[in-house]
C-alpha cells in the first residue's frame, strides 16, 4: 500500500515484533519524524515544505541518524522516498548482521563519515558479526 508518507527514521530500533500463532508480525513504529510525500513538485517547492525538510535534516544530523541516511539526502538535504528505501536496506543489514551500522566510527567523526558516505559510498561491512 502506498500512503504517501515518508518515515524518515526507519531503523531496526523502530520495528515492532510480535509472535502470532506459528509466526511473527512486524510493524513499523515511531512516526515522529515522518512527513507527507507530495507528488506534485510545485507543492514540494513551497517555502514551508523546504523549512520542514531542513528541520528534519538537522534532526537527522543532531541525533546521529547519518548511518541510515542515503548519500543523496546528505548531499542535497532533501528528504525523499529514496531515503526511506536506503534506510530499509540498512535496517535489513542491522537485522541480518545483528550489528549497529558504522559502529567503528566515533561520534566525533560523524561529519567525516557524512563526507565519506557522500563522496565514496562508504559501504557497510559484509562481516559485521
N, C-alpha and C positions, 0 to 999 in steps of 0.2 A: 504494500500500500504506500502511496505517496501522499504525505500530509503537508508537503512544502515547509517543513521545519528543519532548521539546521540545529544540531545538538550542541556543537562547539566544545564539548568536553567528553567525548566518547573515550573511555578507557576501561580496563578490567575492573577498576575500583567502583565503577558505576553500573556494572552488570549484576543484576539480582538473580540468584539461582534458587529454585525450589524443587523439591522432589515431588513428583506426581506419578502415582501408581508405579510403573516399572521404568520410568524415565525421569527426565528433568525438564523444567521450563526455565527459559532465560528471558529476562525482561531488562530493558534499558531504563535506568533511573537517572536522577539528578539532572533536571532540565533547567537549572539555574542560569546557565549561560546561553540557553537556546534562543533562537530568533526565527521569525518567519522568513522564508525564502521568497523573494519577489521575482517572478518570471519576467516581468516587464522591466527592461533595462532602464527606462526613464524613471520608474519608481525607485530603482536602486541608486540612481544618481542624486536623489533629493538629499539636501544637506543633513536632515535629521538622521537618515539611514547611514550617511557617512560618519556622523558622530557616534552612532551606536556601534558601527564596525570598529572604529578606533578605540572606543571604550572596551569592547570585548577583546581586541588585540592587546591592549595594555594589561588587562586582567590576565590574559594568557601568559604574558611575559612575567608579570609580578608573581603569580602563583606557580610559576615554573611548569607550564604545560607545553614547553617548547618541544619536548620529545614526541608529543602527539600531534604536532602542528606540521602541515605539509610545507615544503620549501617555498612554494609559490605564495602561500599566505605570509610566511616570514618575510618574503621579499617585497610583496605588494601591500601588505597589511589589509588585504581584502578577504573576508571570510566567505567561503563558497562551499558548495556541496562537495567539491573535490577534497576539501579539508576533512570533512566527516568520513569520506572514503579512505583517505590516508590514515586517519585515526582508527578506523575499523581494522585496517591492516596491522597497525601497531598493537591494537588490542588483541588480535588473534596471535600475534607474536608473543605478547605477555602471557597469554593463556598456555600456549604450546611450550614455551621455554621456562615458565614459572619464574620469570625474571622481570626486573624493572628496566625500561629502556634507557640506554646510555648511562648505566649506573657507574661506569668507570669515570664519568665526568663529575667534577666537584661543582657545588652550587656557584662558586665564584667564577667558574668557567662557562657559565650559561651563554654569555654574549659571544664567546669564541665558538661554542657549539652551534649557536644560531648561524654564525657566519659560515662555519664548515658545512652545515646542512644546506645552506643556500648555494654555496659555490661548488661543492664537490659531491654532494649527496649524503655523505657520512652515514652509510648503511648500518642497520642493526646487525649485531653479531649473530652468526648462524649457530654457534655453540655457546649459548649464554648460560646453560645449566651448570 
